[in-house]
Amino acid sequence: MGFKLSMLEIRQCYTPKLSNTSEVKNFLQAIWADLPQGPSNAAILSFYKNLQACKIAAGAHFEHAV
């Protein structure tokens, strides 16, 4: 929920239109730098665990092994 709120705040604070690709790039890099790292790491770890379980199950049903 905090992420959505901060994106809403950014959207409300940043009203000028971006006129070229370097402005868009700088804006997106600023947003990316402000994102919390914890949820991204958790999503990657979860995906890795599911991928490993799928590999062990040879593509069969693996949800019970996670």
PyMOL Python script that loads the backbone (N, CA, C, O; Angstrom):
from pymol import cmd

cmd.read_pdbstr("""\
ATOM      1  N   MET A   1       0.825  -1.192   0.000  1.00  0.00           N
ATOM      2  CA  MET A   1       0.000   0.000   0.000  1.00  0.00           C
ATOM      3  C   MET A   1       0.866   1.251   0.000  1.00  0.00           C
ATOM      4  O   MET A   1       0.526   2.246  -0.640  1.00  0.00           O
ATOM      5  N   GLY A   2       1.986   1.204   0.716  1.00  0.00           N
ATOM      6  CA  GLY A   2       2.880   2.342   0.766  1.00  0.00           C
ATOM      7  C   GLY A   2       3.443   2.695  -0.601  1.00  0.00           C
ATOM      8  O   GLY A   2       3.629   3.869  -0.922  1.00  0.00           O
ATOM      9  N   PHE A   3       3.716   1.666  -1.411  1.00  0.00           N
ATOM     10  CA  PHE A   3       4.237   1.897  -2.752  1.00  0.00           C
ATOM     11  C   PHE A   3       3.224   2.645  -3.602  1.00  0.00           C
ATOM     12  O   PHE A   3       3.588   3.594  -4.297  1.00  0.00           O
ATOM     13  N   LYS A   4       1.964   2.239  -3.562  1.00  0.00           N
ATOM     14  CA  LYS A   4       0.934   2.910  -4.353  1.00  0.00           C
ATOM     15  C   LYS A   4       0.764   4.354  -3.910  1.00  0.00           C
ATOM     16  O   LYS A   4       0.561   5.245  -4.735  1.00  0.00           O
ATOM     17  N   LEU A   5       0.847   4.579  -2.614  1.00  0.00           N
ATOM     18  CA  LEU A   5       0.704   5.936  -2.107  1.00  0.00           C
ATOM     19  C   LEU A   5       1.856   6.800  -2.580  1.00  0.00           C
ATOM     20  O   LEU A   5       1.639   7.941  -2.987  1.00  0.00           O
ATOM     21  N   SER A   6       3.059   6.293  -2.539  1.00  0.00           N
ATOM     22  CA  SER A   6       4.194   7.100  -2.969  1.00  0.00           C
ATOM     23  C   SER A   6       4.137   7.368  -4.473  1.00  0.00           C
ATOM     24  O   SER A   6       4.506   8.459  -4.909  1.00  0.00           O
ATOM     25  N   MET A   7       3.688   6.412  -5.270  1.00  0.00           N
ATOM     26  CA  MET A   7       3.542   6.645  -6.702  1.00  0.00           C
ATOM     27  C   MET A   7       2.485   7.705  -6.963  1.00  0.00           C
ATOM     28  O   MET A   7       2.647   8.538  -7.855  1.00  0.00           O
ATOM     29  N   LEU A   8       1.403   7.679  -6.190  1.00  0.00           N
ATOM     30  CA  LEU A   8       0.360   8.695  -6.327  1.00  0.00           C
ATOM     31  C   LEU A   8       0.918  10.062  -5.968  1.00  0.00           C
ATOM     32  O   LEU A   8       0.635  11.047  -6.649  1.00  0.00           O
ATOM     33  N   GLU A   9       1.706  10.127  -4.911  1.00  0.00           N
ATOM     34  CA  GLU A   9       2.320  11.390  -4.512  1.00  0.00           C
ATOM     35  C   GLU A   9       3.258  11.893  -5.603  1.00  0.00           C
ATOM     36  O   GLU A   9       3.267  13.087  -5.902  1.00  0.00           O
ATOM     37  N   ILE A  10       4.033  11.019  -6.193  1.00  0.00           N
ATOM     38  CA  ILE A  10       4.944  11.417  -7.269  1.00  0.00           C
ATOM     39  C   ILE A  10       4.139  11.943  -8.444  1.00  0.00           C
ATOM     40  O   ILE A  10       4.481  12.969  -9.032  1.00  0.00           O
ATOM     41  N   ARG A  11       3.090  11.249  -8.778  1.00  0.00           N
ATOM     42  CA  ARG A  11       2.278  11.664  -9.918  1.00  0.00           C
ATOM     43  C   ARG A  11       1.649  13.025  -9.668  1.00  0.00           C
ATOM     44  O   ARG A  11       1.565  13.843 -10.585  1.00  0.00           O
ATOM     45  N   GLN A  12       1.204  13.282  -8.436  1.00  0.00           N
ATOM     46  CA  GLN A  12       0.592  14.566  -8.123  1.00  0.00           C
ATOM     47  C   GLN A  12       1.627  15.680  -8.078  1.00  0.00           C
ATOM     48  O   GLN A  12       1.331  16.811  -8.466  1.00  0.00           O
ATOM     49  N   CYS A  13       2.815  15.387  -7.620  1.00  0.00           N
ATOM     50  CA  CYS A  13       3.859  16.409  -7.505  1.00  0.00           C
ATOM     51  C   CYS A  13       4.494  16.717  -8.845  1.00  0.00           C
ATOM     52  O   CYS A  13       4.941  17.842  -9.070  1.00  0.00           O
ATOM     53  N   TYR A  14       4.542  15.762  -9.722  1.00  0.00           N
ATOM     54  CA  TYR A  14       5.228  15.937 -10.999  1.00  0.00           C
ATOM     55  C   TYR A  14       4.192  16.163 -12.079  1.00  0.00           C
ATOM     56  O   TYR A  14       3.714  15.208 -12.692  1.00  0.00           O
ATOM     57  N   THR A  15       3.839  17.417 -12.321  1.00  0.00           N
ATOM     58  CA  THR A  15       2.797  17.720 -13.293  1.00  0.00           C
ATOM     59  C   THR A  15       3.307  18.092 -14.686  1.00  0.00           C
ATOM     60  O   THR A  15       2.572  17.879 -15.650  1.00  0.00           O
ATOM     61  N   PRO A  16       4.535  18.641 -14.860  1.00  0.00           N
ATOM     62  CA  PRO A  16       4.946  18.992 -16.220  1.00  0.00           C
ATOM     63  C   PRO A  16       5.082  17.761 -17.109  1.00  0.00           C
ATOM     64  O   PRO A  16       5.416  16.670 -16.645  1.00  0.00           O
ATOM     65  N   LYS A  17       4.818  17.960 -18.383  1.00  0.00           N
ATOM     66  CA  LYS A  17       4.966  16.853 -19.325  1.00  0.00           C
ATOM     67  C   LYS A  17       6.431  16.672 -19.681  1.00  0.00           C
ATOM     68  O   LYS A  17       7.186  17.638 -19.792  1.00  0.00           O
ATOM     69  N   LEU A  18       6.810  15.438 -19.854  1.00  0.00           N
ATOM     70  CA  LEU A  18       8.184  15.128 -20.244  1.00  0.00           C
ATOM     71  C   LEU A  18       8.304  15.353 -21.743  1.00  0.00           C
ATOM     72  O   LEU A  18       7.481  14.866 -22.517  1.00  0.00           O
ATOM     73  N   SER A  19       9.323  16.086 -22.149  1.00  0.00           N
ATOM     74  CA  SER A  19       9.400  16.485 -23.552  1.00  0.00           C
ATOM     75  C   SER A  19      10.390  15.671 -24.383  1.00  0.00           C
ATOM     76  O   SER A  19      10.307  15.675 -25.611  1.00  0.00           O
ATOM     77  N   ASN A  20      11.328  14.972 -23.733  1.00  0.00           N
ATOM     78  CA  ASN A  20      12.273  14.184 -24.524  1.00  0.00           C
ATOM     79  C   ASN A  20      12.671  12.927 -23.746  1.00  0.00           C
ATOM     80  O   ASN A  20      12.319  12.761 -22.578  1.00  0.00           O
ATOM     81  N   THR A  21      13.395  12.071 -24.408  1.00  0.00           N
ATOM     82  CA  THR A  21      13.715  10.778 -23.801  1.00  0.00           C
ATOM     83  C   THR A  21      14.654  10.898 -22.606  1.00  0.00           C
ATOM     84  O   THR A  21      14.578  10.081 -21.689  1.00  0.00           O
ATOM     85  N   SER A  22      15.527  11.884 -22.594  1.00  0.00           N
ATOM     86  CA  SER A  22      16.428  12.018 -21.451  1.00  0.00           C
ATOM     87  C   SER A  22      15.662  12.431 -20.193  1.00  0.00           C
ATOM     88  O   SER A  22      16.017  12.010 -19.092  1.00  0.00           O
ATOM     89  N   GLU A  23      14.619  13.246 -20.341  1.00  0.00           N
ATOM     90  CA  GLU A  23      13.781  13.612 -19.196  1.00  0.00           C
ATOM     91  C   GLU A  23      13.016  12.395 -18.679  1.00  0.00           C
ATOM     92  O   GLU A  23      12.902  12.189 -17.471  1.00  0.00           O
ATOM     93  N   VAL A  24      12.497  11.600 -19.598  1.00  0.00           N
ATOM     94  CA  VAL A  24      11.783  10.382 -19.208  1.00  0.00           C
ATOM     95  C   VAL A  24      12.736   9.433 -18.489  1.00  0.00           C
ATOM     96  O   VAL A  24      12.388   8.858 -17.458  1.00  0.00           O
ATOM     97  N   LYS A  25      13.939   9.273 -19.038  1.00  0.00           N
ATOM     98  CA  LYS A  25      14.933   8.393 -18.437  1.00  0.00           C
ATOM     99  C   LYS A  25      15.282   8.861 -17.021  1.00  0.00           C
ATOM    100  O   LYS A  25      15.324   8.050 -16.096  1.00  0.00           O
ATOM    101  N   ASN A  26      15.529  10.137 -16.851  1.00  0.00           N
ATOM    102  CA  ASN A  26      15.876  10.672 -15.532  1.00  0.00           C
ATOM    103  C   ASN A  26      14.731  10.498 -14.543  1.00  0.00           C
ATOM    104  O   ASN A  26      14.958  10.154 -13.383  1.00  0.00           O
ATOM    105  N   PHE A  27      13.506  10.734 -14.996  1.00  0.00           N
ATOM    106  CA  PHE A  27      12.337  10.584 -14.134  1.00  0.00           C
ATOM    107  C   PHE A  27      12.175   9.134 -13.691  1.00  0.00           C
ATOM    108  O   PHE A  27      11.941   8.871 -12.512  1.00  0.00           O
ATOM    109  N   LEU A  28      12.295   8.200 -14.617  1.00  0.00           N
ATOM    110  CA  LEU A  28      12.150   6.783 -14.288  1.00  0.00           C
ATOM    111  C   LEU A  28      13.288   6.294 -13.385  1.00  0.00           C
ATOM    112  O   LEU A  28      13.061   5.468 -12.501  1.00  0.00           O
ATOM    113  N   GLN A  29      14.491   6.791 -13.598  1.00  0.00           N
ATOM    114  CA  GLN A  29      15.607   6.407 -12.731  1.00  0.00           C
ATOM    115  C   GLN A  29      15.392   6.913 -11.310  1.00  0.00           C
ATOM    116  O   GLN A  29      15.739   6.229 -10.347  1.00  0.00           O
ATOM    117  N   ALA A  30      14.820   8.111 -11.174  1.00  0.00           N
ATOM    118  CA  ALA A  30      14.542   8.644  -9.838  1.00  0.00           C
ATOM    119  C   ALA A  30      13.486   7.800  -9.132  1.00  0.00           C
ATOM    120  O   ALA A  30      13.610   7.522  -7.939  1.00  0.00           O
ATOM    121  N   ILE A  31      12.458   7.396  -9.852  1.00  0.00           N
ATOM    122  CA  ILE A  31      11.415   6.547  -9.266  1.00  0.00           C
ATOM    123  C   ILE A  31      12.017   5.193  -8.880  1.00  0.00           C
ATOM    124  O   ILE A  31      11.769   4.692  -7.784  1.00  0.00           O
ATOM    125  N   TRP A  32      12.802   4.607  -9.777  1.00  0.00           N
ATOM    126  CA  TRP A  32      13.412   3.297  -9.529  1.00  0.00           C
ATOM    127  C   TRP A  32      14.308   3.340  -8.301  1.00  0.00           C
ATOM    128  O   TRP A  32      14.321   2.398  -7.509  1.00  0.00           O
ATOM    129  N   ALA A  33      15.059   4.427  -8.137  1.00  0.00           N
ATOM    130  CA  ALA A  33      15.973   4.552  -6.997  1.00  0.00           C
ATOM    131  C   ALA A  33      15.207   4.639  -5.675  1.00  0.00           C
ATOM    132  O   ALA A  33      15.724   4.237  -4.633  1.00  0.00           O
ATOM    133  N   ASP A  34      13.973   5.164  -5.711  1.00  0.00           N
ATOM    134  CA  ASP A  34      13.182   5.320  -4.494  1.00  0.00           C
ATOM    135  C   ASP A  34      12.377   4.083  -4.124  1.00  0.00           C
ATOM    136  O   ASP A  34      11.799   4.024  -3.039  1.00  0.00           O
ATOM    137  N   LEU A  35      12.332   3.091  -5.014  1.00  0.00           N
ATOM    138  CA  LEU A  35      11.569   1.887  -4.704  1.00  0.00           C
ATOM    139  C   LEU A  35      12.250   1.102  -3.586  1.00  0.00           C
ATOM    140  O   LEU A  35      13.474   0.974  -3.568  1.00  0.00           O
ATOM    141  N   PRO A  36      11.454   0.576  -2.653  1.00  0.00           N
ATOM    142  CA  PRO A  36      12.065  -0.245  -1.601  1.00  0.00           C
ATOM    143  C   PRO A  36      12.593  -1.556  -2.172  1.00  0.00           C
ATOM    144  O   PRO A  36      11.948  -2.163  -3.026  1.00  0.00           O
ATOM    145  N   GLN A  37      13.742  -1.989  -1.715  1.00  0.00           N
ATOM    146  CA  GLN A  37      14.392  -3.182  -2.255  1.00  0.00           C
ATOM    147  C   GLN A  37      13.802  -4.471  -1.685  1.00  0.00           C
ATOM    148  O   GLN A  37      13.848  -5.508  -2.346  1.00  0.00           O
ATOM    149  N   GLY A  38      13.251  -4.426  -0.479  1.00  0.00           N
ATOM    150  CA  GLY A  38      12.747  -5.621   0.189  1.00  0.00           C
ATOM    151  C   GLY A  38      11.700  -6.397  -0.595  1.00  0.00           C
ATOM    152  O   GLY A  38      11.863  -7.603  -0.780  1.00  0.00           O
ATOM    153  N   PRO A  39      10.625  -5.755  -1.067  1.00  0.00           N
ATOM    154  CA  PRO A  39       9.614  -6.499  -1.830  1.00  0.00           C
ATOM    155  C   PRO A  39      10.162  -7.103  -3.119  1.00  0.00           C
ATOM    156  O   PRO A  39       9.752  -8.195  -3.514  1.00  0.00           O
ATOM    157  N   SER A  40      11.078  -6.409  -3.770  1.00  0.00           N
ATOM    158  CA  SER A  40      11.682  -6.962  -4.992  1.00  0.00           C
ATOM    159  C   SER A  40      12.483  -8.210  -4.672  1.00  0.00           C
ATOM    160  O   SER A  40      12.384  -9.212  -5.381  1.00  0.00           O
ATOM    161  N   ASN A  41      13.271  -8.158  -3.616  1.00  0.00           N
ATOM    162  CA  ASN A  41      14.059  -9.330  -3.223  1.00  0.00           C
ATOM    163  C   ASN A  41      13.160 -10.502  -2.849  1.00  0.00           C
ATOM    164  O   ASN A  41      13.456 -11.645  -3.196  1.00  0.00           O
ATOM    165  N   ALA A  42      12.060 -10.226  -2.140  1.00  0.00           N
ATOM    166  CA  ALA A  42      11.138 -11.289  -1.746  1.00  0.00           C
ATOM    167  C   ALA A  42      10.485 -11.929  -2.968  1.00  0.00           C
ATOM    168  O   ALA A  42      10.326 -13.149  -3.014  1.00  0.00           O
ATOM    169  N   ALA A  43      10.106 -11.124  -3.956  1.00  0.00           N
ATOM    170  CA  ALA A  43       9.493 -11.658  -5.173  1.00  0.00           C
ATOM    171  C   ALA A  43      10.477 -12.522  -5.948  1.00  0.00           C
ATOM    172  O   ALA A  43      10.107 -13.578  -6.463  1.00  0.00           O
ATOM    173  N   ILE A  44      11.718 -12.084  -6.034  1.00  0.00           N
ATOM    174  CA  ILE A  44      12.738 -12.854  -6.744  1.00  0.00           C
ATOM    175  C   ILE A  44      13.001 -14.173  -6.034  1.00  0.00           C
ATOM    176  O   ILE A  44      13.111 -15.214  -6.682  1.00  0.00           O
ATOM    177  N   LEU A  45      13.104 -14.142  -4.715  1.00  0.00           N
ATOM    178  CA  LEU A  45      13.336 -15.369  -3.947  1.00  0.00           C
ATOM    179  C   LEU A  45      12.168 -16.337  -4.107  1.00  0.00           C
ATOM    180  O   LEU A  45      12.372 -17.541  -4.264  1.00  0.00           O
ATOM    181  N   SER A  46      10.946 -15.815  -4.067  1.00  0.00           N
ATOM    182  CA  SER A  46       9.761 -16.657  -4.237  1.00  0.00           C
ATOM    183  C   SER A  46       9.758 -17.304  -5.623  1.00  0.00           C
ATOM    184  O   SER A  46       9.477 -18.496  -5.754  1.00  0.00           O
ATOM    185  N   PHE A  47      10.071 -16.520  -6.650  1.00  0.00           N
ATOM    186  CA  PHE A  47      10.115 -17.057  -8.009  1.00  0.00           C
ATOM    187  C   PHE A  47      11.178 -18.140  -8.122  1.00  0.00           C
ATOM    188  O   PHE A  47      10.959 -19.175  -8.750  1.00  0.00           O
ATOM    189  N   TYR A  48      12.336 -17.893  -7.506  1.00  0.00           N
ATOM    190  CA  TYR A  48      13.433 -18.866  -7.551  1.00  0.00           C
ATOM    191  C   TYR A  48      13.014 -20.170  -6.882  1.00  0.00           C
ATOM    192  O   TYR A  48      13.291 -21.247  -7.408  1.00  0.00           O
ATOM    193  N   LYS A  49      12.345 -20.088  -5.722  1.00  0.00           N
ATOM    194  CA  LYS A  49      11.900 -21.298  -5.031  1.00  0.00           C
ATOM    195  C   LYS A  49      10.902 -22.072  -5.883  1.00  0.00           C
ATOM    196  O   LYS A  49      10.979 -23.297  -5.968  1.00  0.00           O
ATOM    197  N   ASN A  50       9.965 -21.367  -6.515  1.00  0.00           N
ATOM    198  CA  ASN A  50       8.980 -22.036  -7.370  1.00  0.00           C
ATOM    199  C   ASN A  50       9.647 -22.668  -8.583  1.00  0.00           C
ATOM    200  O   ASN A  50       9.285 -23.769  -8.997  1.00  0.00           O
ATOM    201  N   LEU A  51      10.614 -21.974  -9.146  1.00  0.00           N
ATOM    202  CA  LEU A  51      11.325 -22.505 -10.308  1.00  0.00           C
ATOM    203  C   LEU A  51      12.106 -23.769  -9.937  1.00  0.00           C
ATOM    204  O   LEU A  51      12.128 -24.732 -10.703  1.00  0.00           O
ATOM    205  N   GLN A  52      12.737 -23.765  -8.777  1.00  0.00           N
ATOM    206  CA  GLN A  52      13.478 -24.943  -8.317  1.00  0.00           C
ATOM    207  C   GLN A  52      12.524 -26.117  -8.077  1.00  0.00           C
ATOM    208  O   GLN A  52      12.832 -27.255  -8.432  1.00  0.00           O
ATOM    209  N   ALA A  53      11.356 -25.832  -7.469  1.00  0.00           N
ATOM    210  CA  ALA A  53      10.382 -26.896  -7.219  1.00  0.00           C
ATOM    211  C   ALA A  53       9.871 -27.468  -8.535  1.00  0.00           C
ATOM    212  O   ALA A  53       9.676 -28.678  -8.652  1.00  0.00           O
ATOM    213  N   CYS A  54       9.653 -26.614  -9.518  1.00  0.00           N
ATOM    214  CA  CYS A  54       9.200 -27.070 -10.835  1.00  0.00           C
ATOM    215  C   CYS A  54      10.278 -27.933 -11.496  1.00  0.00           C
ATOM    216  O   CYS A  54       9.967 -28.943 -12.127  1.00  0.00           O
ATOM    217  N   LYS A  55      11.523 -27.541 -11.353  1.00  0.00           N
ATOM    218  CA  LYS A  55      12.632 -28.304 -11.927  1.00  0.00           C
ATOM    219  C   LYS A  55      12.731 -29.684 -11.291  1.00  0.00           C
ATOM    220  O   LYS A  55      12.928 -30.683 -11.983  1.00  0.00           O
ATOM    221  N   ILE A  56      12.592 -29.731  -9.966  1.00  0.00           N
ATOM    222  CA  ILE A  56      12.657 -31.013  -9.257  1.00  0.00           C
ATOM    223  C   ILE A  56      11.495 -31.910  -9.666  1.00  0.00           C
ATOM    224  O   ILE A  56      11.662 -33.122  -9.800  1.00  0.00           O
ATOM    225  N   ALA A  57      10.314 -31.317  -9.867  1.00  0.00           N
ATOM    226  CA  ALA A  57       9.125 -32.092 -10.236  1.00  0.00           C
ATOM    227  C   ALA A  57       9.082 -32.390 -11.727  1.00  0.00           C
ATOM    228  O   ALA A  57       8.126 -32.997 -12.209  1.00  0.00           O
ATOM    229  N   ALA A  58      10.101 -31.972 -12.459  1.00  0.00           N
ATOM    230  CA  ALA A  58      10.186 -32.198 -13.901  1.00  0.00           C
ATOM    231  C   ALA A  58       8.964 -31.662 -14.632  1.00  0.00           C
ATOM    232  O   ALA A  58       8.454 -32.295 -15.556  1.00  0.00           O
ATOM    233  N   GLY A  59       8.499 -30.488 -14.212  1.00  0.00           N
ATOM    234  CA  GLY A  59       7.385 -29.835 -14.872  1.00  0.00           C
ATOM    235  C   GLY A  59       6.025 -30.287 -14.426  1.00  0.00           C
ATOM    236  O   GLY A  59       5.026 -29.720 -14.868  1.00  0.00           O
ATOM    237  N   ALA A  60       5.937 -31.291 -13.562  1.00  0.00           N
ATOM    238  CA  ALA A  60       4.647 -31.765 -13.077  1.00  0.00           C
ATOM    239  C   ALA A  60       4.132 -30.799 -12.003  1.00  0.00           C
ATOM    240  O   ALA A  60       4.734 -29.752 -11.764  1.00  0.00           O
ATOM    241  N   HIS A  61       3.021 -31.157 -11.363  1.00  0.00           N
ATOM    242  CA  HIS A  61       2.487 -30.309 -10.306  1.00  0.00           C
ATOM    243  C   HIS A  61       3.493 -30.228  -9.157  1.00  0.00           C
ATOM    244  O   HIS A  61       3.978 -31.247  -8.664  1.00  0.00           O
ATOM    245  N   PHE A  62       3.791 -29.013  -8.749  1.00  0.00           N
ATOM    246  CA  PHE A  62       4.847 -28.847  -7.744  1.00  0.00           C
ATOM    247  C   PHE A  62       4.405 -27.960  -6.581  1.00  0.00           C
ATOM    248  O   PHE A  62       5.196 -27.722  -5.668  1.00  0.00           O
ATOM    249  N   GLU A  63       3.173 -27.469  -6.588  1.00  0.00           N
ATOM    250  CA  GLU A  63       2.735 -26.530  -5.558  1.00  0.00           C
ATOM    251  C   GLU A  63       2.871 -27.114  -4.140  1.00  0.00           C
ATOM    252  O   GLU A  63       3.152 -26.386  -3.188  1.00  0.00           O
ATOM    253  N   HIS A  64       2.674 -28.407  -4.018  1.00  0.00           N
ATOM    254  CA  HIS A  64       2.780 -29.035  -2.698  1.00  0.00           C
ATOM    255  C   HIS A  64       4.228 -29.094  -2.207  1.00  0.00           C
ATOM    256  O   HIS A  64       4.468 -29.247  -1.009  1.00  0.00           O
ATOM    257  N   ALA A  65       5.188 -28.975  -3.120  1.00  0.00           N
ATOM    258  CA  ALA A  65       6.596 -29.077  -2.748  1.00  0.00           C
ATOM    259  C   ALA A  65       7.179 -27.740  -2.327  1.00  0.00           C
ATOM    260  O   ALA A  65       8.293 -27.687  -1.808  1.00  0.00           O
ATOM    261  N   VAL A  66       6.435 -26.651  -2.545  1.00  0.00           N
ATOM    262  CA  VAL A  66       6.968 -25.317  -2.235  1.00  0.00           C
ATOM    263  C   VAL A  66       6.878 -25.038  -0.769  1.00  0.00           C
ATOM    264  O   VAL A  66       7.277 -23.965  -0.318  1.00  0.00           O
TER     265      VAL A  66
END
""", "prot")
cmd.dss("prot")
cmd.show_as("cartoon", "prot")
cmd.util.cbc("prot")
cmd.orient("prot")
